[in-house]
């Protein structure tokens, strides 16, 4: 058994950034899908002349595809830096985490 006492904060932040960006892509795709569905059915359920409201759903869906991965990545980086620093602090106090490596 080895003891993990410290991690590289920037390495952890980079990992967290990439992971959260991928989650942002998945969430963006889901929101875009539901935006397109909303736009497709908006004409059937909304009064005549209000079809622009359906375009709002499509526009929101397209924006989600580009904006959410960026927002998730930035937040992932911030959380990664803070989380890595807290991990190092707690490991200093507690003595580390025992892991088994091959």
MDAnalysis code that builds the backbone (N, CA, C; Angstrom):
import MDAnalysis as mda
import numpy as np

u = mda.Universe.empty(306, n_residues=102, atom_resindex=np.repeat(np.arange(102), 3), trajectory=True)
u.add_TopologyAttr("name", ["N", "CA", "C"] * 102)
u.add_TopologyAttr("resid", np.arange(1, 103))
u.add_TopologyAttr("resname", ["UNK", "UNK", "UNK", "UNK", "UNK", "UNK", "UNK", "UNK", "UNK", "UNK", "UNK", "UNK", "UNK", "UNK", "UNK", "UNK", "UNK", "UNK", "UNK", "UNK", "UNK", "UNK", "UNK", "UNK", "UNK", "UNK", "UNK", "UNK", "UNK", "UNK", "UNK", "UNK", "UNK", "UNK", "UNK", "UNK", "UNK", "UNK", "UNK", "UNK", "UNK", "UNK", "UNK", "UNK", "UNK", "UNK", "UNK", "UNK", "UNK", "UNK", "UNK", "UNK", "UNK", "UNK", "UNK", "UNK", "UNK", "UNK", "UNK", "UNK", "UNK", "UNK", "UNK", "UNK", "UNK", "UNK", "UNK", "UNK", "UNK", "UNK", "UNK", "UNK", "UNK", "UNK", "UNK", "UNK", "UNK", "UNK", "UNK", "UNK", "UNK", "UNK", "UNK", "UNK", "UNK", "UNK", "UNK", "UNK", "UNK", "UNK", "UNK", "UNK", "UNK", "UNK", "UNK", "UNK", "UNK", "UNK", "UNK", "UNK", "UNK", "UNK"])
u.atoms.positions = np.array([
    [0.828, -1.181, 0.000],
    [0.000, 0.000, 0.000],
    [0.875, 1.249, 0.000],
    [0.512, 2.178, -0.846],
    [1.180, 3.472, -0.919],
    [0.253, 4.530, -0.334],
    [0.824, 5.634, 0.107],
    [0.031, 6.718, 0.670],
    [0.078, 7.913, -0.274],
    [-1.105, 8.338, -0.708],
    [-1.236, 9.530, -1.549],
    [-1.349, 10.733, -0.621],
    [-0.329, 11.586, -0.655],
    [-0.290, 12.715, 0.261],
    [-0.520, 14.051, -0.421],
    [-0.345, 14.096, -1.752],
    [-0.483, 15.374, -2.445],
    [-0.767, 15.112, -3.921],
    [-1.554, 15.997, -4.534],
    [-1.792, 15.932, -5.977],
    [-1.377, 17.266, -6.589],
    [-1.048, 17.230, -7.868],
    [-0.736, 18.461, -8.588],
    [-2.054, 19.176, -8.882],
    [-2.186, 20.371, -8.374],
    [-3.450, 21.104, -8.477],
    [-3.816, 21.384, -9.935],
    [-2.857, 21.818, -10.735],
    [-3.167, 22.148, -12.135],
    [-3.511, 20.899, -12.948],
    [-2.888, 19.779, -12.631],
    [-3.211, 18.535, -13.313],
    [-4.646, 18.118, -12.997],
    [-5.027, 18.237, -11.728],
    [-6.395, 17.908, -11.332],
    [-7.389, 18.883, -11.954],
    [-7.021, 20.163, -12.016],
    [-7.906, 21.169, -12.617],
    [-8.097, 20.888, -14.102],
    [-7.025, 20.468, -14.786],
    [-7.135, 20.133, -16.212],
    [-8.062, 18.931, -16.414],
    [-7.901, 17.916, -15.579],
    [-8.776, 16.741, -15.638],
    [-10.233, 17.142, -15.424],
    [-10.473, 17.964, -14.412],
    [-11.831, 18.402, -14.085],
    [-12.416, 19.255, -15.208],
    [-11.593, 20.080, -15.842],
    [-12.039, 20.920, -16.954],
    [-12.525, 20.061, -18.114],
    [-11.735, 19.063, -18.483],
    [-12.102, 18.193, -19.609],
    [-13.351, 17.386, -19.283],
    [-13.415, 16.851, -18.076],
    [-14.582, 16.060, -17.668],
    [-15.855, 16.900, -17.699],
    [-15.802, 18.093, -17.143],
    [-16.990, 18.945, -17.101],
    [-17.366, 19.462, -18.487],
    [-16.396, 19.687, -19.360],
    [-16.718, 20.097, -20.730],
    [-17.472, 18.985, -21.449],
    [-17.071, 17.731, -21.230],
    [-17.790, 16.605, -21.851],
    [-19.211, 16.503, -21.306],
    [-19.375, 16.723, -20.012],
    [-20.722, 16.720, -19.437],
    [-21.532, 17.888, -20.003],
    [-20.899, 19.030, -20.194],
    [-21.571, 20.180, -20.797],
    [-22.045, 19.896, -22.209],
    [-21.255, 19.153, -22.972],
    [-21.674, 18.759, -24.330],
    [-22.912, 17.876, -24.253],
    [-22.915, 16.907, -23.346],
    [-24.080, 16.017, -23.208],
    [-25.331, 16.797, -22.803],
    [-25.196, 17.687, -21.841],
    [-26.347, 18.488, -21.404],
    [-26.790, 19.416, -22.534],
    [-25.835, 20.008, -23.259],
    [-26.170, 20.871, -24.387],
    [-26.916, 20.130, -25.477],
    [-26.512, 18.903, -25.759],
    [-27.208, 18.096, -26.779],
    [-28.636, 17.799, -26.332],
    [-28.812, 17.475, -25.050],
    [-30.172, 17.197, -24.556],
    [-31.046, 18.444, -24.629],
    [-30.516, 19.585, -24.236],
    [-31.299, 20.823, -24.290],
    [-31.597, 21.196, -25.737],
    [-30.629, 21.021, -26.631],
    [-30.851, 21.314, -28.050],
    [-31.932, 20.403, -28.617],
    [-31.894, 19.127, -28.256],
    [-32.901, 18.183, -28.729],
    [-34.297, 18.617, -28.295],
    [-34.446, 18.958, -27.021],
    [-35.761, 19.384, -26.547],
    [-36.151, 20.743, -27.122],
    [-35.190, 21.597, -27.420],
    [-35.495, 22.869, -28.081],
    [-36.030, 22.650, -29.483],
    [-35.427, 21.698, -30.209],
    [-35.911, 21.380, -31.556],
    [-37.297, 20.749, -31.506],
    [-37.528, 19.886, -30.537],
    [-38.849, 19.278, -30.377],
    [-39.884, 20.363, -30.074],
    [-39.524, 21.278, -29.173],
    [-40.423, 22.371, -28.826],
    [-40.749, 23.212, -30.047],
    [-39.741, 23.503, -30.853],
    [-39.945, 24.316, -32.051],
    [-40.824, 23.596, -33.047],
    [-40.641, 22.282, -33.168],
    [-41.411, 21.517, -34.144],
    [-42.894, 21.476, -33.798],
    [-43.184, 21.401, -32.507],
    [-44.585, 21.289, -32.099],
    [-45.203, 22.609, -31.667],
    [-44.432, 23.678, -31.677],
    [-44.943, 24.966, -31.209],
    [-46.089, 25.463, -32.066],
    [-46.024, 25.243, -33.355],
    [-47.080, 25.712, -34.248],
    [-48.417, 25.039, -34.008],
    [-48.388, 23.839, -33.497],
    [-49.642, 23.098, -33.259],
    [-50.340, 23.543, -31.986],
    [-49.567, 24.014, -31.028],
    [-50.159, 24.297, -29.722],
    [-50.244, 25.785, -29.391],
    [-49.615, 26.599, -30.205],
    [-49.599, 28.037, -29.940],
    [-50.448, 28.730, -30.993],
    [-51.070, 29.818, -30.618],
    [-51.954, 30.544, -31.526],
    [-51.237, 30.976, -32.804],
    [-52.031, 31.250, -33.793],
    [-51.495, 31.726, -35.074],
    [-50.747, 33.036, -34.863],
    [-49.611, 33.186, -35.504],
    [-48.825, 34.401, -35.388],
    [-47.828, 34.370, -34.248],
    [-47.853, 33.323, -33.458],
    [-46.910, 33.221, -32.339],
    [-45.836, 32.182, -32.624],
    [-45.592, 31.915, -33.889],
    [-44.607, 30.891, -34.239],
    [-43.182, 31.328, -33.917],
    [-42.986, 32.632, -33.741],
    [-41.656, 33.095, -33.350],
    [-41.267, 32.552, -31.984],
    [-42.253, 32.258, -31.166],
    [-41.987, 31.681, -29.848],
    [-41.332, 30.307, -29.991],
    [-41.726, 29.559, -30.993],
    [-41.111, 28.266, -31.270],
    [-39.669, 28.404, -31.699],
    [-39.371, 29.462, -32.438],
    [-37.986, 29.704, -32.852],
    [-37.099, 30.004, -31.655],
    [-37.702, 30.547, -30.595],
    [-36.944, 30.784, -29.369],
    [-36.407, 29.474, -28.810],
    [-37.231, 28.429, -28.840],
    [-36.792, 27.121, -28.356],
    [-35.653, 26.569, -29.179],
    [-35.728, 26.742, -30.489],
    [-34.662, 26.263, -31.351],
    [-33.386, 27.074, -31.124],
    [-33.517, 28.378, -31.001],
    [-32.350, 29.225, -30.750],
    [-31.709, 28.925, -29.411],
    [-32.529, 28.684, -28.408],
    [-32.012, 28.324, -27.097],
    [-31.269, 26.998, -27.161],
    [-31.811, 26.063, -27.916],
    [-31.150, 24.770, -28.078],
    [-29.803, 24.889, -28.772],
    [-29.735, 25.706, -29.820],
    [-28.466, 25.899, -30.535],
    [-27.450, 26.611, -29.646],
    [-27.903, 27.581, -28.882],
    [-26.994, 28.298, -27.981],
    [-26.452, 27.360, -26.910],
    [-27.288, 26.438, -26.459],
    [-26.858, 25.490, -25.429],
    [-25.715, 24.614, -25.922],
    [-25.708, 24.288, -27.204],
    [-24.640, 23.449, -27.752],
    [-23.276, 24.125, -27.667],
    [-23.244, 25.436, -27.737],
    [-21.971, 26.152, -27.724],
    [-21.639, 26.745, -26.356],
    [-22.640, 27.228, -25.657],
    [-22.391, 27.944, -24.403],
    [-22.179, 26.993, -23.227],
    [-23.003, 25.952, -23.122],
    [-22.898, 25.078, -21.963],
    [-21.546, 24.386, -21.820],
    [-20.954, 23.840, -22.891],
    [-19.619, 23.245, -22.695],
    [-18.580, 24.256, -22.196],
    [-18.666, 25.493, -22.676],
    [-17.727, 26.510, -22.205],
    [-17.949, 26.857, -20.732],
    [-19.202, 27.034, -20.362],
    [-19.515, 27.363, -18.971],
    [-19.130, 26.204, -18.056],
    [-19.465, 24.983, -18.448],
    [-19.115, 23.822, -17.640],
    [-17.599, 23.676, -17.518],
    [-16.861, 23.944, -18.603],
    [-15.402, 23.827, -18.560],
    [-14.792, 24.858, -17.616],
    [-15.247, 26.092, -17.692],
    [-14.726, 27.147, -16.801],
    [-15.035, 26.808, -15.349],
    [-16.264, 26.404, -15.092],
    [-16.629, 26.035, -13.726],
    [-15.853, 24.801, -13.267],
    [-15.624, 23.855, -14.171],
    [-14.832, 22.676, -13.837],
    [-13.412, 23.042, -13.452],
    [-12.820, 24.001, -14.163],
    [-11.467, 24.443, -13.830],
    [-11.428, 25.089, -12.445],
    [-12.382, 25.966, -12.190],
    [-12.423, 26.651, -10.892],
    [-12.610, 25.644, -9.763],
    [-13.558, 24.735, -9.939],
    [-13.811, 23.718, -8.920],
    [-12.603, 22.785, -8.785],
    [-11.924, 22.497, -9.893],
    [-10.740, 21.650, -9.848],
    [-9.608, 22.273, -9.056],
    [-9.389, 23.568, -9.244],
    [-8.331, 24.253, -8.486],
    [-8.674, 24.277, -7.006],
    [-9.908, 24.640, -6.691],
    [-10.319, 24.701, -5.284],
    [-10.316, 23.298, -4.676],
    [-10.854, 22.325, -5.408],
    [-10.897, 20.950, -4.905],
    [-9.516, 20.359, -4.704],
    [-8.590, 20.624, -5.639],
    [-7.227, 20.130, -5.493],
    [-6.532, 20.742, -4.286],
    [-6.724, 22.035, -4.075],
    [-6.124, 22.701, -2.918],
    [-6.706, 22.158, -1.612],
    [-8.025, 21.963, -1.582],
    [-8.651, 21.391, -0.381],
    [-8.189, 19.964, -0.139],
    [-8.031, 19.194, -1.207],
    [-7.548, 17.821, -1.076],
    [-6.158, 17.818, -0.441],
    [-5.279, 18.673, -0.954],
    [-3.926, 18.737, -0.392],
    [-3.932, 19.169, 1.071],
    [-4.788, 20.105, 1.404],
    [-4.889, 20.566, 2.790],
    [-5.368, 19.449, 3.711],
    [-6.414, 18.750, 3.297],
    [-6.965, 17.676, 4.121],
    [-5.967, 16.520, 4.233],
    [-5.263, 16.225, 3.152],
    [-4.258, 15.156, 3.211],
    [-3.114, 15.524, 4.141],
    [-2.755, 16.798, 4.188],
    [-1.698, 17.242, 5.102],
    [-2.138, 17.027, 6.549],
    [-3.419, 17.308, 6.821],
    [-3.944, 17.168, 8.183],
    [-4.139, 15.697, 8.551],
    [-4.695, 14.917, 7.614],
    [-5.066, 13.528, 7.926],
    [-3.952, 12.520, 7.669],
    [-2.936, 12.910, 6.948],
    [-1.846, 11.982, 6.682],
    [-1.921, 11.299, 5.337],
    [-2.947, 11.576, 4.566],
    [-3.045, 11.019, 3.220],
    [-4.070, 9.914, 3.089],
    [-4.111, 9.354, 1.869],
    [-5.034, 8.275, 1.547],
    [-4.207, 7.066, 1.117],
    [-4.519, 5.929, 1.661],
    [-3.808, 4.714, 1.289],
    [-4.429, 4.146, 0.010],
    [-3.574, 3.896, -0.994],
    [-4.016, 3.321, -2.263],
    [-3.120, 2.147, -2.607],
    [-3.665, 1.220, -3.351],
    [-2.888, 0.083, -3.826],
    [-2.614, 0.272, -5.307],
    [-1.355, 0.274, -5.678],
    [-0.934, 0.482, -7.053],
    [-0.243, -0.764, -7.586],
    [-0.412, -1.040, -8.853],
    [0.287, -2.168, -9.476],
    [1.317, -1.658, -10.440],
])
